Amino acid sequence: MAQAGDLSVRRLGAAPHRLLFFVGATNVLIAMAWWSAWLISANATSPWMPQPEGVPAGWLHAYVMQYQMLPSFMFGFLLTVFPRWMNLPELPWSSYLGVGIGLFGGQIATVLGAFGVGSMLTIGWLMTVLGWVTGLVALAPHLWREQGTTWHAWSCFVALAVGLVGLTLFGLYLLSDATWAWRASAKIGTFGLLLPVYLTVAHRMFPFFAGNVLPGYLPWRPLWLLTAFWVVCIAHLVLELAGAISWLWVIDAPMCVLAIYVCWRWGPRRSERPLTPPLLAVLFLGLGWLPVTFGLYAVQSIGYALSGTYQLGYAPAHALFIGFFGSILVAMVTRVTQGHSGRALTLPKVAVVAFVAIQLVAVIRIMAEMLLDPMFWYAVAGVGWLLGLGFWILWLGATYLAPRVDGKAG
């Protein structure tokens, strides 16, 4: 039994996505279990979980999601595909082991810090920084070793480097209690890190996936579109950092229109839809949250410009985080897991449940901003996320501890 257990653990190091998707799956469980418990406590007559010392729970939740949980999956994907995109040798386990240790250990320490254990918040931040830097060091040489220029790789690398700036600012907040540093870190995490990486991967992979399975489908991924994505992300970020909320619609309304157009250009035509496999369909359904997100941001900023009141609260942010990021996470991770474990490229039932749950949780969390007793609905959404994705996460963990079903390495 011990030998079997040791062998299962060794398999995690066989490929970057094995290790870091396993870390990401575990981080999802830990992060959402803590956050759901805190929200339930906050709704109780006598809360049993006080605010974490030094960092409000909501702020800590945003940090964990942006810099520990989602990046675990992002690094796992990018450390796997960088060599393939550039036709270079695959990375040895020694180059990405530190990334997994840093992001996993960093989140464990952070959650312990949330319960008031010593200096764990600072230790967790330091471990996350070390894991992050290890990932950048592993990825960087590909950029100058390749023949030619892979702009998608450069785009993702720049976003990760910007993310390191945001991560550093969170550390500054921890050490100095400078509120501006936390706010900047949170905005950078969304529009300087996560959204650029998601849009870059979508730009490269979604048309590619569709072109592989739909007869007659013409992949469309012009370089100007990738540039436009970056312009929107940076412009929105700059306006957010400047506090110019009433002017965000100038960027977000056109982005909403562009996102609708992208959904139309990338998605299967009516004649192709009966042939669209569910594993591809969920990618485009998740993409549909992009125009919803920027439509909500535009409505929010226009409302602020006209009335001077801030409506919708965090509804646009959660349309982005739960609706777009969450849906694409389930769809992409499931596809990578199926393909890289030697399974057929089909959508397993456990992933169907997770994807449907994400849609429901996103709607609940968005509507919570407009309902009576929003804290109650925040807790419902948190528990829904945890329960809805729980079996999918366990499936991921079991898959990456097991050998490929086709007997191949990796």
N, C-alpha and C positions, 0 to 999 in steps of 0.2 A: 504493500500500500504506500509506503514512504517513497519507494522508487517511482511508482506511478505518479505520485504527487509532484516529485521533483521533475519528472519528465514533462508534466503539464506546464509547470512554471517555466521550464526552459523553452517551451514552444512560444511563449510570449516574446522571446527575443529573436524569433526566426525572421521577423519582418517588422518594419516600423509601425505599420497599421495594426498589427496584432497587439503589440505592447501598448500603444497610445490609444487605440480604440477601447481596449480593456480598461486603461486608466480613465478614459473619458466616461465610459459606462459606469464605473465605480464612483467617479466624481459626481455624476448626475444623481445617483442614489443618495450620496452623502449630502450634497448641497440641498436637494429638495426635501430630504427628510428633516434637516435642521430648519430650513425656512418654513416648511409646513408646520412643524412643531411650534416655532416661534409665533406664527400667525394664529394658530389655535390658542396658544397661551394668551396672546394679546386680546383675543375675543372673550376670554374667560372673566368671570367676576373677580377672581383673585389670580392674576397672572403669575405663573411659576417660573417664567423665563424673563429676567430683566433685560434691559438694553445692554449689549456688549460694552464693556468698558473702553471708552475712547472712540468708538465708531458706532453710529446708529445702525440698527439691524438692517434697515432698508438699504443703506449705503453699502454695507458689507455684502449683502445679497447681490447687489449690482456688480461689485468688484469680483466676487467669486464666479459669477456667470460670465463676465467679460474676459477675465484674465486667467482663469484656471479651468473651468469646466469646458466651455466651447473651444478654447485653444488646444486642449488635449486632442480633440478630434482633428483640428486644423493641422497641427504639427504632424499627426499620424498620417494624414492624407498627403501633405506636401513632401514629407520625407520619403514617401513611397513613390510619388509621381515625378518629382524633380529629375531623378536619373532617367526615367522613361521619356519624359518630355524632351530631354536633351541628348538621348542616346548615349548615356554614360553608365558606368558600372553602378550596381546597387550599393547602398551604404552598408558598412559592417555594423554589427550590433553595438559595438563600443561607441559609435558616434551618436546614437540616439538613446542609449540607456539612461544617460544623465537627464535627458528631456523628460522621460517618464518619471524618474525619481523626483525631479524638481517639481513637476506639476502635480503629481500625486501627493508627495510628502508636503508640498506647499499648501494644498487644500486641506489635508488632514490637520496640519498645524493651525491653519486659519480657523477652522471650525472649533478646534480645541480652544483657541483664543476667544472665540465668540462665547464660550462657556466660562470665560474668565481665568483660564489656565495660564499663569505666568506671563511671559513675553512671547507667547505663541503667535500672536498676530504679526509681530516683526519677524520672527523666525520663518513663518509661512511666507511672508513677502520675500525674504532673502532667498529661500529655496526656489520660489517661483522665478525670480530674476535669474538665478543660476541655471535653471532648466531652460528658460527662454534664450539666454545667451548661448547655451550649448546647442540649441536648435538652430540659431542663426549661424553659428560657426560651422555646423554640419552642412547647411544649405548654401552658404555663400560661395564656396569654391566652384560650384556648378556654373555659376553665372559667368565666370571668366574662362572656364575650361571648355565650354561648349563651342562648337563651330556655328557661327551665326548668333542670332538674338531671339530668345524665347520671351516675348513680352509678358506673357501670362506669369512666367516665373519671376520676372523683375517686379511685376505689379504686386504679387503676393509677398515677395521679400520686402519691398518697401513698406507694405502695410504692417508686416511683422515688426519692422524697425520702428515705425511710428508707434506701434503698440508698446514697444519697450519704453518709449518716452512716456506714454500714459501710465505704464506700470511704475516707472520711476517717480512720477508725480504722486501716485498713491503712497509710495514709501515716504515721500516728503510730508504728506499729510499725516501719516502715522507718527513721524518723528517731531513734527512741529505744530500739529493741529491747525495747519493753514487750510481753511475751508475752500479757498479758491483752487488749491492744488487738487483736492478731491473732485470738485466740479469739473475741472479741466480733464482730469483722468477719466471720469465717467463719459464725457463727451467724446474724447479721443478714442476710448474703447469702442464706442458705437460707430462713429463716422470716420475714424482714421484707421481702425483695425478690422472689426468684424464685417461691416458692410462692404468695404473694398475687397476683402478676401472672398466673401460669398459671391459678389457680383463677378469677380474675375474667374472664379471656378465655374460659375454658371455660363459665362461667356465662352469658355473653352469647351466645357464638357456637355452641356445640354444639347446643342446642335449635333455634337459628335454622337451622343447616345442615340438621338432620334434618327440620324442618318444611317446608323448601323442596323436598325430594325424596321424602318418604314420605307418600303419601296418607292422610289421617286422623290423622296424628301431631299431638299436642297439645303444643306447647312449654311447658316447665315451668321457670321461673326466678324463684321468689319472692325478694323482697328479704331476707327473714329468712335464707335460705340463704347469700347473700353475706356477711351479717353474721356468721353462724356460722363461715364459713370464716376470716374475720378474727380472730374470738375464739380459734379453735383455733391459728392461726398465732402470735398474740401470746402466748397462754398457754404454748405450747410454747417459744417463744423466751425468755420470762421464766424458766421453769424451767431451761432449758439454761444461761442466763447465771448463774443462781443456783447452778448445780451440783447441782440437786435431781433427779438422774437417776432415782432410785428412785420418784419421784412422777410421772414423765412418763406412765405408763399411765393416770392419772386423766383426762388429756386425749386421749391417743392411742387408747385402746380405744374410747371413744365416737366418735372421728373415724373409726375403722375401720368401725364400724357405719353411721355417716352416709354414708361413701364407698360402701359396698355399696348402700345405699338410692339414692344419687344415680346410681350406675351402672345400677340397675334402672329408675329413673324416666326417665333421659335416653336410655337405650339403646332400640333398636327392639324392639317386642313380637315374639313368635314368629311371628305372621302377617305381620309387616313384614320379617322378616329376609331372606326370599328376594328382596325388592325393594331391599335396602340396597346401594348401590354401594360398591365397595371403598374409594373415597376417603373415604367417611363411616365405613365399618367400622373403618378403622385408627385413627380418632379415639377411638372407644369402646373398642377393644382397648387403646390406650395409657392410657385412663382407668382401665382395670382394674388398673394398677399402683398406683393411689392407696390402695385398701384393703390391698394387699399391703405397701406401705410402712409404713402406720400400724399394721398388724398386727405387723410385725417390730419397730417401735419399742416397741410395748406389751409384746411378749414380752421384749425386751431389758431394759426397766425393771423388769418384774415379776421377772425372773430376778435382777437386781441387788438388788432389795428383799429377796428371799428368801435369797439365798446370799452377797451381798456381793461377787460376782465379776462382771466386765463381759464378757458373752458377745456373740457376733455381730459384734463390731468395727464396721467401717464398712458392714456388709451393709445395714442399713436406709437409710443415706445413699445408697448406690449403687442401691438399688431406686428411690429417689426421683430421683436424678440421671440415671442411665442408663435405667432402666425408664420412669418417668413423664415426666421432662423430655425425655429423648432421643426417646421414641416420639412424644410430642405435637409436638416440634420437627419431626420428619420429616413427620408427617401435616399439620400446619398450614402449614408452609413450602411443601410440595408443592402444597397446595390453593391458597394465595395465588399461587404461581408459575404454576400452570396458568391460573387465572382472569385474572390481571393481565398475562399474556403473550398473551392472546387465544386460548388453547387450550381444548379441551373439558375439563370437570371430570371427568377420569378419572385413574386411578392408573397412571402409567407404570411399566414394568418396573424401571427403575433405582431408583425409589422403593420398589418391593416388596422388592428386594434389600436396600436400606438399612434398611427397617423390620424385616425378618426378622433382619438382622445385629444390630440393636439389642437384639432380644429375646434372642438367643444371648449377646451380650456381657454383658447385664444378669445373666443366670443364672450365667455363668462368674464374674463379679466378686462376686456374692453368695456363691456356693459357695466361692470362694477363701478366705474368712474361716474356713472350717471344714475346709479341706484341708491336707495336708502341703505344705510348701514354698509358702506363699501368694504370695511374691514372684514365683515363676515364673508363677503364674496371673494375677497383676496384669499382667505383661508380655503374656501371651496375650490378656487382655481389651483392653489398650491397642492392640495390633496389630490385633486383630479390629475394634475401633472404627474405626481408620484405614482398613483395607482394605475393611470393609463399607460405610462411608459415602463412600469415595473417589470412586467413579464418580458417585454422587448429587451430591456437591459440585462435581465438574467440570461436570455437567449444569446445576446452578444457575448457575455462573459463565458458561457459554456462553449460557444463556438470557437473563441480564441484560445481556450485551454485545450481544445481537441485538435487532432491532426486533420489535415485536409481530407475530404472524403474521396478525392481522386488519387490519393497516395503521393501527390507531388510535394516538393519542398516549398516552404514559405508560409 
